[in-house]
Amino acid sequence: MCNLPTTIANFGRMPVPIFGACDGWSREDGSATRSMGWVACCHRLALMSEAPGDTDARRVDAFSSERRLAIEAIAVVFVMLALAIGWFSFHRRPAENTLAVFQNQMAGFALRGYAMDLLTEDDGKIRAYLKERQSPADYVVPASLQQVARSGCAVEGWLDSKVSLICFRTGKPLAASAQSDLWLFVADEKLVKNAPTETVPQIAKVNRLITATWASGGKIYFLSTEGEAADIKKYL
């Protein structure tokens, strides 16, 4: 083992060679020379023991720096992605409000299946429910349609506005889980570009449905069912 007091005393007074010093004390008989040898040995061992630690520390520091830079880069990517999504959401192209788009979207509601908000045959309850939810409730239906049994209603969306859906049951056999087979959509006429201005219904095929579209009292009406023109004309 190193003589620590001697090592400290002699180490401060003279330079110590790093290489070849450990065997110098064995060639001389003087105690000072032996002490120099021990100092050199202790010093060299200290350097050898500390070097790997310093290297490891530098590696850890480098790794930490690289990891920190990677985390910062990922954070920047997420921030840029969030900003891009926000920008595109704000500047997204508004949905077209043409009559054709309105008809296709309403027909899609009927064909894809829907959940009625209120199940009832009472027209008064249907109107009260729609009015409470600020959806068109003061609709006027043709006399022949007035005789058809209701099954309920729902409130659908169109360009951030509400559309009333009144569901009817014609008496034909219904598909499994179906509760209606005739659907009347009522919306504010101003919401639909090139909406019909006449009260005479326009008959057209939209997807699998035969439909009738007309305007009256500032509202647009869209009646739809499966079948042919004759199947819907009898309700107009």
Buried (B, 14 or more C-beta within 10 A) or exposed (E): EBBEEBBEEBBEEEEBEEEEBBEBBEEEEEEEBBBBBBBBBBBBEEEEEEEEEEEEEEEEEEEEEEEEEEEEEEEEEEEEEEEEEEEEEEEEEEEEBEBEBBBEBBBEBBBEEBEBBBEBEEEEBBBEBBEEBEBBBEBEBBEEBEEBEBBBBBBBEBBEBBBBBBBBBBEEEEEEEEBBBBBBBBBBBEBBEEBBEEEEBEBBEBEEBBBBBBBBEEBBBBBBBBBEEEBBEEBB
